Amino acid sequence: MPHESPDIWAMADLATPFAIRTAATLRVPDVVKDGPIPLVEIAHRCKAEADPLGRVLRFLVHRGVFTEPEMDVFGPNDASNALCSDVPDGPQPWLDLDGAVGRADLAFVELIEQVRGHHPAYPAAFGRSFWEDLAHNPQLSDSFDSLMETKSYGLAPLIAAAHDWSAYSLIADVGGGKGVLLAEILGAHPQLRGILVDLLGPARNAAEYLREQGVQERAEVVTASFFDPLPIHADAAIVCDVLGDWDDQDATRILGHCAQAVAPDGRVLIIELLPDTSRMTLFTEMDLRIMIYVGGRMRDLDRTQRIAAAAGLTVEDFTPLDNGYAIIECRPER
């Protein structure tokens, strides 16, 4: 039986994803979700030009997104409703071209030059690095922090339940944003105290969030960079979904500072998405994205063990989670 090739033209299409992202960025699905509306009114509400917007929407109608019950009147369907901004865990914030990740995806136009070794993609596309962009643009920074928090809400309960936290009195969440993971762990384990460590921007709402979660009396917020020696001491340091954003040299440096911040019999807990046969599509996509965005990389267990060893850590235990992430427990070699 001859092998059937995938539809390469469909896989290589750029018109459809850009049209979808344009509609999502302009919030067209929100505008039409209650029923068909004339194009002129849609354009007015979206602060767009009617003629080019109509051509985008008509293109999408013929690809199964939106309806056009009469000429220049567009309405919703299941596909467009899935793009509404109020859908819980929906794709709209990730596709928004005015947000950090949607904007970063535009750097894929420089993928060929990065592969050729000419220059990193993101700075070539936007004139400065991803992290510099966030530092200079509060809108991008806020959108990125929001997306990372959304990821943490799903991941934190799994981590809190999967590890034996009774071995510690004081834990530190290094690069923990506003404290979603730390609050979850402290809430589930009343004997624990915690330290949240992050830069001023990501941690600016941490004290308020920890107070809202009722754990503020057992939590401290410390403003610091994980690229510098950490001004803390704890029984365990957690590095959750952080190392992938950095190349091996920087990831080793982060882990080295975590190792120095824990007791001689303490632990460094690395939590990252690892490859398995059922999630290789997701893993390889994430690997490509973070290469483009920030020059980082996804790592399998073996590569993670190597950077841990370079940071003076020995992997002692490995706990897979249901979503493809794993808790990699390390101890300092000293």
Summary of the structure (lengths in Angstrom):
residues: 334
radius of gyration: 22.5
end to end distance: 60.0
largest distance: 73.2
contacts: 1083
relative contact order: 0.08
helix: 50%
strand: 18%
